[in-house]
């Protein structure tokens, strides 16, 4: 933003080259901000995944997403059969689909 302030102080004496350098500096700062935001998003996604796992353990539920309407909803771990495969009906669009929970990391607690 210092370059923009310099341009403002130059007023009509600012050259086209001055303006281009100022805009390039602004572009560079915007790119740095984008990288920072992407890093924050990655960290938030990791926290969200950890929180979901904790909620699953505490409340005995898992979150699934409907493959049709992409609405997430929860299932009780008590509903899951021993073979870890079950048909589920989406509460939003009522689409019926099969999920296989055999590869899911489902931890239970005895507390």
C-alpha positions in Angstrom: 0.0 0.0 0.0 3.0 2.3 0.3 3.3 2.4 -3.5 -0.3 3.6 -3.7 0.4 6.3 -1.2 3.4 7.4 -3.3 1.2 7.5 -6.4 -1.3 9.7 -4.5 1.4 12.1 -3.5 2.7 12.3 -7.1 -0.8 13.2 -8.3 -0.7 14.1 -12.0 3.1 13.7 -12.1 2.7 9.9 -11.7 3.9 8.0 -14.8 2.3 4.9 -16.3 5.4 3.0 -15.1 4.8 4.2 -11.6 1.2 3.0 -11.7 2.2 -0.4 -13.1 4.8 -0.9 -10.3 2.2 0.1 -7.7 -0.4 -2.4 -9.1 2.2 -5.1 -9.3 3.0 -4.5 -5.6 -0.7 -4.7 -4.8 -1.0 -7.9 -6.8 1.9 -9.4 -4.8 0.3 -8.5 -1.5 -3.0 -10.0 -2.7 -1.2 -13.2 -3.6 0.4 -13.4 -0.2 -3.0 -12.9 1.4 -4.4 -15.7 -0.8 -1.7 -18.1 0.4 -2.3 -17.2 4.0 -6.0 -17.8 3.6 -5.4 -21.2 1.9 -3.2 -22.2 4.9 -5.9 -21.1 7.3 -8.5 -23.0 5.4 -6.3 -26.2 5.5 -5.9 -25.8 9.2 -9.6 -25.3 9.7 -10.4 -28.3 7.6 -8.0 -30.4 9.8 -9.6 -29.1 13.0 -13.1 -29.8 11.5 -12.0 -33.4 10.8 -10.6 -33.8 14.3 -13.7 -32.3 15.8 -15.9 -34.7 13.8 -14.0 -37.7 15.1 -14.3 -36.4 18.6 -18.0 -35.9 18.2 -18.4 -39.4 16.8 -16.6 -40.9 19.8 -18.6 -38.8 22.3 -22.0 -39.0 20.8 -21.7 -42.4 19.2 -22.6 -41.1 15.7 -21.0 -40.8 12.3 -21.7 -38.1 9.7 -22.4 -39.2 6.1 -23.2 -37.2 3.0 -25.9 -38.0 0.6 -24.4 -38.7 -2.9 -27.4 -37.1 -4.6 -28.1 -33.8 -2.8 -24.8 -33.6 -0.8 -26.6 -32.9 2.5 -24.7 -34.2 5.5 -26.6 -36.1 8.2 -25.7 -38.4 11.1 -26.2 -42.0 11.8 -26.1 -43.7 15.2 -23.3 -46.2 15.6 -25.8 -48.5 17.2 -27.7 -48.7 13.8 -24.7 -50.1 12.0 -24.9 -53.9 11.4 -21.9 -56.2 12.1 -20.9 -56.4 8.5 -20.6 -52.6 8.4 -22.7 -52.3 5.3 -26.2 -50.7 5.3 -28.7 -49.0 3.1 -29.5 -45.4 4.2 -32.2 -43.1 3.2 -31.3 -39.4 3.0 -33.6 -37.4 5.2 -33.5 -34.5 2.7 -34.1 -35.9 -0.7 -35.1 -39.5 0.3 -32.6 -41.1 -2.0 -31.6 -44.6 -0.8 -27.9 -45.5 -1.1 -25.6 -48.1 0.4 -22.7 -47.3 2.6 -19.8 -49.5 3.6 -18.3 -48.5 6.9 -15.7 -51.2 7.0 -12.8 -48.8 6.2 -14.1 -46.0 8.4 -12.1 -45.1 11.6 -14.9 -45.5 14.1 -13.7 -45.4 17.7 -16.0 -46.2 20.6 -15.5 -45.1 24.2 -16.5 -46.9 27.3 -16.9 -43.6 29.3 
